[in-house]
C-alpha cells in the first residue's frame, strides 16, 4: 500500500444528496470531507458496511471528535482494510529488539482485538505501538510487557502496589467533569497519569431496529438492559445520565456474548468499540438484525497509565510519549496500523 501522491477524491459541489450517497470512495486515497458527512456513511461507500468506520479513525488520529460530526473540507486518509492482491503491501516492518527483563514493567490484558492479544501480530496494535515507541531512536530494551487477562486486577492491586509501573490500553474519563462520573471513573482521575493517546476509538450503540426506533434521547434508555462486557468502562454512560439506578447493566463475559444476548432478546442495547462491533456483526451475520444509534456514538481515547504516587511515572510516560509522537510524525504510525487492520 502506497502513501505518497495519493489522489484526492471530491464530489462536484452541485451533486445531490442521493447522488453523493451513492458515489463510491476508493480506499488508499485522501477523501475531502463534505458537509453532512458521517463516518458510517463514508464507511458504507468504501467498504459496503456502515459499521466498518473504526479503521478510518485509526489512520487519522486527532482529526475527528465525533463519528457523526466531521469537519468539512478536511482531507482524511481512507485505508484499505481487506487483503486485496491489487493493493501494494507496505512491506515487512523490522523485527523488534528482544525486550529484557529490566526495571520498567508494563502490564496488559488479552482478548481485546485489535489492540491487545497474545495471538495477534506483535501482541496487537497497542502493544506494537508501545514496543516501537520505547525502542525508538536507539532506546534501550530495559522493559518487559506481561499479559494478565484478569483486567479487574490491573489497577488494584498490581499497579497500585507497584508490581508494575505502566498499564495499557485504558480509557481516560473526562476528568474535567467529575460531577458526572461514577466512583471507579473518579478513581482513575484521582490516581492515574495518562500518556498521549494511543488510539481514538469510536464507541457504538446497537439495538434491534424496533427498539432503536423508540430511542431519541438517553432518557429513553432508562429501564433498558444495556450490555457492555465485564471490565469495560462506564464513564461515557455516566456522562449521558445513565447510572445504575436508571438502567440495568448487563456485564457479559465478551462482546460476542453481548450480541448473542441481543439476538436472543435478553438485552436491549449493546455498546462496545465500533471495530469490535463490525467484526462480531460480520461473524454472526447480524448486520441486518441491528441498527446503530448514531446520535449516541462517542469518541474515547486509549492510553498507557501510571500511578500518580509513583515518582518515576512522569519520566516513564515522557519516554513513551516522545516515541509515540515520533511514530506519528514520520509516518510509522500509519504503517503499524496497516498491519493490524487487515
One Martini backbone bead per residue (centre of mass of N, CA, C, O) as a GRO file, in nm:
protein
  342
    1UNK     BB    1   0.094   0.037   0.025
    2UNK     BB    2   0.053   0.365  -0.061
    3UNK     BB    3   0.129   0.727   0.063
    4UNK     BB    4   0.192   0.866  -0.207
    5UNK     BB    5   0.034   1.048  -0.423
    6UNK     BB    6  -0.264   1.094  -0.354
    7UNK     BB    7  -0.576   1.094  -0.434
    8UNK     BB    8  -0.836   1.328  -0.466
    9UNK     BB    9  -1.166   1.310  -0.337
   10UNK     BB   10  -1.447   1.474  -0.504
   11UNK     BB   11  -1.742   1.633  -0.528
   12UNK     BB   12  -1.956   1.803  -0.670
   13UNK     BB   13  -2.129   2.076  -0.550
   14UNK     BB   14  -2.407   1.985  -0.716
   15UNK     BB   15  -2.460   1.740  -0.573
   16UNK     BB   16  -2.674   1.531  -0.463
   17UNK     BB   17  -2.742   1.346  -0.187
   18UNK     BB   18  -2.795   1.079  -0.345
   19UNK     BB   19  -2.539   1.087  -0.519
   20UNK     BB   20  -2.340   1.106  -0.284
   21UNK     BB   21  -2.414   0.827  -0.148
   22UNK     BB   22  -2.333   0.652  -0.424
   23UNK     BB   23  -2.054   0.736  -0.430
   24UNK     BB   24  -1.760   0.608  -0.452
   25UNK     BB   25  -1.478   0.506  -0.249
   26UNK     BB   26  -1.138   0.491  -0.252
   27UNK     BB   27  -0.894   0.333  -0.137
   28UNK     BB   28  -0.598   0.471  -0.085
   29UNK     BB   29  -0.699   0.774  -0.001
   30UNK     BB   30  -0.805   1.107  -0.026
   31UNK     BB   31  -1.075   1.255   0.155
   32UNK     BB   32  -1.311   1.506   0.124
   33UNK     BB   33  -1.500   1.647   0.340
   34UNK     BB   34  -1.843   1.683   0.362
   35UNK     BB   35  -2.123   1.818   0.411
   36UNK     BB   36  -2.285   1.573   0.621
   37UNK     BB   37  -2.090   1.382   0.704
   38UNK     BB   38  -2.020   1.041   0.797
   39UNK     BB   39  -1.862   0.757   0.884
   40UNK     BB   40  -2.079   0.553   0.800
   41UNK     BB   41  -2.114   0.663   0.513
   42UNK     BB   42  -1.825   0.627   0.421
   43UNK     BB   43  -1.793   0.323   0.485
   44UNK     BB   44  -2.015   0.229   0.288
   45UNK     BB   45  -1.865   0.343   0.029
   46UNK     BB   46  -1.607   0.162   0.074
   47UNK     BB   47  -1.707  -0.131   0.235
   48UNK     BB   48  -2.034  -0.186   0.269
   49UNK     BB   49  -2.026  -0.078   0.583
   50UNK     BB   50  -2.147   0.115   0.846
   51UNK     BB   51  -1.953  -0.029   1.085
   52UNK     BB   52  -1.646   0.026   0.931
   53UNK     BB   53  -1.499   0.307   1.078
   54UNK     BB   54  -1.248   0.269   1.267
   55UNK     BB   55  -1.000   0.275   1.068
   56UNK     BB   56  -1.025   0.578   1.006
   57UNK     BB   57  -0.944   0.665   1.287
   58UNK     BB   58  -0.665   0.521   1.307
   59UNK     BB   59  -0.547   0.696   1.048
   60UNK     BB   60  -0.679   0.982   1.202
   61UNK     BB   61  -0.546   1.122   1.442
   62UNK     BB   62  -0.717   1.410   1.585
   63UNK     BB   63  -0.950   1.502   1.373
   64UNK     BB   64  -1.188   1.351   1.525
   65UNK     BB   65  -1.468   1.386   1.768
   66UNK     BB   66  -1.697   1.257   1.572
   67UNK     BB   67  -1.877   1.031   1.371
   68UNK     BB   68  -2.128   1.265   1.326
   69UNK     BB   69  -1.895   1.520   1.320
   70UNK     BB   70  -1.740   1.648   1.058
   71UNK     BB   71  -1.497   1.822   0.912
   72UNK     BB   72  -1.501   2.024   0.662
   73UNK     BB   73  -1.248   2.026   0.425
   74UNK     BB   74  -1.103   1.754   0.513
   75UNK     BB   75  -0.840   1.540   0.489
   76UNK     BB   76  -0.874   1.183   0.466
   77UNK     BB   77  -0.765   0.869   0.521
   78UNK     BB   78  -0.830   0.569   0.323
   79UNK     BB   79  -0.827   0.255   0.400
   80UNK     BB   80  -0.729  -0.074   0.345
   81UNK     BB   81  -0.885  -0.370   0.510
   82UNK     BB   82  -0.838  -0.571   0.285
   83UNK     BB   83  -0.727  -0.831   0.121
   84UNK     BB   84  -0.553  -0.714  -0.184
   85UNK     BB   85  -0.376  -0.790  -0.468
   86UNK     BB   86  -0.395  -0.484  -0.590
   87UNK     BB   87  -0.233  -0.411  -0.342
   88UNK     BB   88   0.021  -0.271  -0.199
   89UNK     BB   89   0.248  -0.338   0.020
   90UNK     BB   90   0.437  -0.229   0.307
   91UNK     BB   91   0.593  -0.438   0.415
   92UNK     BB   92   0.827  -0.529   0.625
   93UNK     BB   93   0.875  -0.494   0.942
   94UNK     BB   94   1.088  -0.463   1.174
   95UNK     BB   95   1.226  -0.624   1.405
   96UNK     BB   96   1.213  -0.662   1.730
   97UNK     BB   97   1.359  -0.615   2.003
   98UNK     BB   98   1.454  -0.776   2.277
   99UNK     BB   99   1.318  -0.769   2.573
  100UNK     BB  100   1.406  -0.705   2.884
  101UNK     BB  101   1.419  -0.759   3.244
  102UNK     BB  102   1.374  -0.478   3.348
  103UNK     BB  103   1.252  -0.214   3.547
  104UNK     BB  104   1.028  -0.188   3.328
  105UNK     BB  105   0.678  -0.257   3.387
  106UNK     BB  106   0.425  -0.397   3.184
  107UNK     BB  107   0.059  -0.403   3.151
  108UNK     BB  108  -0.168  -0.647   3.015
  109UNK     BB  109  -0.403  -0.804   2.819
  110UNK     BB  110  -0.680  -0.975   2.662
  111UNK     BB  111  -0.924  -1.006   2.429
  112UNK     BB  112  -0.860  -0.706   2.250
  113UNK     BB  113  -0.939  -0.649   1.959
  114UNK     BB  114  -0.659  -0.501   1.803
  115UNK     BB  115  -0.482  -0.422   2.064
  116UNK     BB  116  -0.489  -0.702   2.251
  117UNK     BB  117  -0.307  -1.014   2.195
  118UNK     BB  118  -0.117  -1.297   2.173
  119UNK     BB  119  -0.240  -1.378   1.872
  120UNK     BB  120  -0.128  -1.122   1.765
  121UNK     BB  121   0.058  -0.917   1.604
  122UNK     BB  122   0.277  -0.811   1.833
  123UNK     BB  123   0.015  -0.818   2.044
  124UNK     BB  124  -0.089  -0.575   1.888
  125UNK     BB  125  -0.141  -0.248   1.835
  126UNK     BB  126  -0.052  -0.136   2.111
  127UNK     BB  127   0.203  -0.308   2.158
  128UNK     BB  128   0.349  -0.218   1.903
  129UNK     BB  129   0.366   0.081   1.965
  130UNK     BB  130   0.519   0.059   2.235
  131UNK     BB  131   0.768  -0.084   2.144
  132UNK     BB  132   0.851   0.135   1.930
  133UNK     BB  133   0.858   0.377   2.121
  134UNK     BB  134   1.076   0.265   2.325
  135UNK     BB  135   1.288   0.197   2.070
  136UNK     BB  136   1.326   0.467   1.978
  137UNK     BB  137   1.621   0.596   1.897
  138UNK     BB  138   1.784   0.370   2.069
  139UNK     BB  139   1.634   0.243   2.279
  140UNK     BB  140   1.620   0.066   2.554
  141UNK     BB  141   1.548  -0.280   2.660
  142UNK     BB  142   1.426  -0.188   2.977
  143UNK     BB  143   1.174  -0.402   2.939
  144UNK     BB  144   0.837  -0.536   3.003
  145UNK     BB  145   0.556  -0.747   2.892
  146UNK     BB  146   0.261  -0.838   3.056
  147UNK     BB  147   0.001  -1.093   3.066
  148UNK     BB  148  -0.323  -1.023   3.221
  149UNK     BB  149  -0.661  -1.119   3.193
  150UNK     BB  150  -0.729  -0.969   3.465
  151UNK     BB  151  -0.840  -0.656   3.451
  152UNK     BB  152  -0.939  -0.602   3.754
  153UNK     BB  153  -0.619  -0.618   3.866
  154UNK     BB  154  -0.445  -0.380   3.752
  155UNK     BB  155  -0.484  -0.150   3.956
  156UNK     BB  156  -0.608  -0.357   4.175
  157UNK     BB  157  -0.295  -0.424   4.289
  158UNK     BB  158  -0.061  -0.397   4.072
  159UNK     BB  159  -0.021  -0.085   4.039
  160UNK     BB  160  -0.056   0.021   4.331
  161UNK     BB  161   0.183  -0.183   4.450
  162UNK     BB  162   0.427  -0.182   4.216
  163UNK     BB  163   0.451  -0.430   4.015
  164UNK     BB  164   0.377  -0.192   3.816
  165UNK     BB  165   0.418   0.107   3.611
  166UNK     BB  166   0.250   0.009   3.353
  167UNK     BB  167  -0.065   0.042   3.161
  168UNK     BB  168  -0.259  -0.136   2.900
  169UNK     BB  169  -0.541  -0.021   2.755
  170UNK     BB  170  -0.689   0.296   2.862
  171UNK     BB  171  -0.943   0.487   2.951
  172UNK     BB  172  -1.039   0.836   2.956
  173UNK     BB  173  -1.188   1.039   3.140
  174UNK     BB  174  -1.370   1.332   3.215
  175UNK     BB  175  -1.204   1.515   3.456
  176UNK     BB  176  -1.371   1.798   3.420
  177UNK     BB  177  -1.649   1.604   3.496
  178UNK     BB  178  -1.693   1.457   3.789
  179UNK     BB  179  -2.005   1.494   3.840
  180UNK     BB  180  -2.062   1.252   3.612
  181UNK     BB  181  -1.910   1.041   3.778
  182UNK     BB  182  -1.804   0.757   3.900
  183UNK     BB  183  -1.606   0.600   4.121
  184UNK     BB  184  -1.407   0.462   3.918
  185UNK     BB  185  -1.350   0.714   3.745
  186UNK     BB  186  -1.245   0.896   3.972
  187UNK     BB  187  -1.004   0.720   4.038
  188UNK     BB  188  -0.852   0.771   3.780
  189UNK     BB  189  -0.823   1.078   3.810
  190UNK     BB  190  -0.678   1.067   4.105
  191UNK     BB  191  -0.441   0.820   4.026
  192UNK     BB  192  -0.378   0.895   3.715
  193UNK     BB  193  -0.166   0.886   3.450
  194UNK     BB  194  -0.155   0.994   3.102
  195UNK     BB  195  -0.094   0.943   2.798
  196UNK     BB  196  -0.082   0.964   2.501
  197UNK     BB  197  -0.264   0.871   2.255
  198UNK     BB  198  -0.307   0.571   2.086
  199UNK     BB  199  -0.631   0.596   2.043
  200UNK     BB  200  -0.919   0.646   1.852
  201UNK     BB  201  -1.245   0.552   1.979
  202UNK     BB  202  -1.536   0.409   1.882
  203UNK     BB  203  -1.850   0.412   2.048
  204UNK     BB  204  -2.116   0.193   2.018
  205UNK     BB  205  -2.476   0.159   1.942
  206UNK     BB  206  -2.703  -0.128   1.965
  207UNK     BB  207  -3.014  -0.238   1.811
  208UNK     BB  208  -3.304  -0.322   1.744
  209UNK     BB  209  -3.505  -0.161   1.531
  210UNK     BB  210  -3.760  -0.143   1.724
  211UNK     BB  211  -3.591  -0.004   1.949
  212UNK     BB  212  -3.442   0.229   1.805
  213UNK     BB  213  -3.714   0.388   1.733
  214UNK     BB  214  -3.753   0.468   2.062
  215UNK     BB  215  -3.467   0.631   2.045
  216UNK     BB  216  -3.366   0.991   2.119
  217UNK     BB  217  -3.266   0.955   2.419
  218UNK     BB  218  -3.132   0.871   2.720
  219UNK     BB  219  -3.409   0.847   2.861
  220UNK     BB  220  -3.501   0.599   2.675
  221UNK     BB  221  -3.293   0.398   2.844
  222UNK     BB  222  -3.461   0.372   3.071
  223UNK     BB  223  -3.487   0.034   3.185
  224UNK     BB  224  -3.275  -0.089   3.022
  225UNK     BB  225  -3.067  -0.337   2.869
  226UNK     BB  226  -2.714  -0.295   2.902
  227UNK     BB  227  -2.438  -0.411   2.711
  228UNK     BB  228  -2.121  -0.444   2.879
  229UNK     BB  229  -1.846  -0.571   2.938
  230UNK     BB  230  -1.646  -0.691   3.154
  231UNK     BB  231  -1.433  -0.415   3.257
  232UNK     BB  232  -1.566  -0.191   3.135
  233UNK     BB  233  -1.647   0.114   3.091
  234UNK     BB  234  -1.889   0.406   3.212
  235UNK     BB  235  -1.842   0.721   3.171
  236UNK     BB  236  -2.025   0.778   2.923
  237UNK     BB  237  -2.289   0.698   3.060
  238UNK     BB  238  -2.275   0.900   3.292
  239UNK     BB  239  -2.273   1.155   3.103
  240UNK     BB  240  -2.577   1.061   3.003
  241UNK     BB  241  -2.729   0.964   3.283
  242UNK     BB  242  -2.626   0.662   3.321
  243UNK     BB  243  -2.722   0.482   3.599
  244UNK     BB  244  -2.791   0.217   3.801
  245UNK     BB  245  -3.088   0.334   3.873
  246UNK     BB  246  -3.188   0.357   3.534
  247UNK     BB  247  -3.037   0.082   3.461
  248UNK     BB  248  -2.933  -0.231   3.316
  249UNK     BB  249  -2.644  -0.397   3.374
  250UNK     BB  250  -2.471  -0.603   3.136
  251UNK     BB  251  -2.192  -0.828   3.211
  252UNK     BB  252  -2.042  -0.974   2.990
  253UNK     BB  253  -1.768  -1.155   2.898
  254UNK     BB  254  -1.826  -1.064   2.591
  255UNK     BB  255  -1.912  -0.912   2.305
  256UNK     BB  256  -2.044  -1.161   2.177
  257UNK     BB  257  -2.242  -1.212   2.407
  258UNK     BB  258  -2.402  -0.954   2.370
  259UNK     BB  259  -2.509  -1.016   2.078
  260UNK     BB  260  -2.645  -1.283   2.148
  261UNK     BB  261  -2.843  -1.155   2.352
  262UNK     BB  262  -2.975  -0.969   2.149
  263UNK     BB  263  -3.084  -1.194   1.961
  264UNK     BB  264  -3.248  -1.329   2.221
  265UNK     BB  265  -3.368  -1.081   2.403
  266UNK     BB  266  -3.184  -1.016   2.679
  267UNK     BB  267  -3.122  -0.741   2.539
  268UNK     BB  268  -3.134  -0.398   2.409
  269UNK     BB  269  -2.822  -0.306   2.434
  270UNK     BB  270  -2.511  -0.251   2.261
  271UNK     BB  271  -2.176  -0.142   2.391
  272UNK     BB  272  -1.894  -0.096   2.179
  273UNK     BB  273  -1.660  -0.110   1.977
  274UNK     BB  274  -1.671  -0.061   1.641
  275UNK     BB  275  -1.468  -0.277   1.544
  276UNK     BB  276  -1.586  -0.508   1.710
  277UNK     BB  277  -1.871  -0.491   1.599
  278UNK     BB  278  -1.811  -0.547   1.302
  279UNK     BB  279  -1.687  -0.827   1.343
  280UNK     BB  280  -1.933  -0.962   1.485
  281UNK     BB  281  -2.159  -0.906   1.281
  282UNK     BB  282  -2.019  -1.068   1.059
  283UNK     BB  283  -1.986  -1.344   1.204
  284UNK     BB  284  -2.314  -1.349   1.286
  285UNK     BB  285  -2.495  -1.223   1.070
  286UNK     BB  286  -2.618  -0.909   1.195
  287UNK     BB  287  -2.642  -0.652   1.016
  288UNK     BB  288  -2.977  -0.676   0.975
  289UNK     BB  289  -3.054  -0.689   1.308
  290UNK     BB  290  -2.933  -0.399   1.338
  291UNK     BB  291  -2.908  -0.065   1.493
  292UNK     BB  292  -2.760   0.234   1.500
  293UNK     BB  293  -2.700   0.487   1.751
  294UNK     BB  294  -2.559   0.762   1.633
  295UNK     BB  295  -2.610   0.988   1.859
  296UNK     BB  296  -2.423   0.802   2.078
  297UNK     BB  297  -2.172   0.812   1.957
  298UNK     BB  298  -1.827   0.795   2.075
  299UNK     BB  299  -1.512   0.936   2.173
  300UNK     BB  300  -1.226   0.757   2.272
  301UNK     BB  301  -0.924   0.714   2.466
  302UNK     BB  302  -0.620   0.539   2.455
  303UNK     BB  303  -0.388   0.439   2.721
  304UNK     BB  304  -0.123   0.495   2.924
  305UNK     BB  305  -0.061   0.412   3.270
  306UNK     BB  306   0.002   0.579   3.593
  307UNK     BB  307   0.091   0.638   3.903
  308UNK     BB  308   0.109   0.927   4.091
  309UNK     BB  309   0.290   0.790   4.334
  310UNK     BB  310   0.505   0.759   4.114
  311UNK     BB  311   0.814   0.908   4.070
  312UNK     BB  312   0.847   0.775   3.755
  313UNK     BB  313   0.598   0.837   3.578
  314UNK     BB  314   0.678   1.086   3.402
  315UNK     BB  315   0.931   0.964   3.277
  316UNK     BB  316   0.801   0.716   3.143
  317UNK     BB  317   0.590   0.878   2.973
  318UNK     BB  318   0.789   1.054   2.818
  319UNK     BB  319   0.931   0.832   2.667
  320UNK     BB  320   0.678   0.732   2.524
  321UNK     BB  321   0.575   0.999   2.392
  322UNK     BB  322   0.816   1.052   2.210
  323UNK     BB  323   0.776   0.798   2.038
  324UNK     BB  324   0.483   0.846   1.943
  325UNK     BB  325   0.530   1.118   1.799
  326UNK     BB  326   0.737   1.007   1.597
  327UNK     BB  327   0.549   0.799   1.457
  328UNK     BB  328   0.351   1.020   1.349
  329UNK     BB  329   0.554   1.197   1.190
  330UNK     BB  330   0.700   0.950   1.007
  331UNK     BB  331   0.450   0.726   0.943
  332UNK     BB  332   0.452   0.460   1.125
  333UNK     BB  333   0.169   0.449   1.233
  334UNK     BB  334   0.035   0.372   0.965
  335UNK     BB  335   0.192   0.109   0.919
  336UNK     BB  336   0.104  -0.030   1.176
  337UNK     BB  337  -0.198  -0.019   1.125
  338UNK     BB  338  -0.198  -0.195   0.862
  339UNK     BB  339  -0.122  -0.470   1.020
  340UNK     BB  340  -0.409  -0.451   1.213
  341UNK     BB  341  -0.649  -0.399   0.964
  342UNK     BB  342  -0.667  -0.680   0.784
   0.00000   0.00000   0.00000
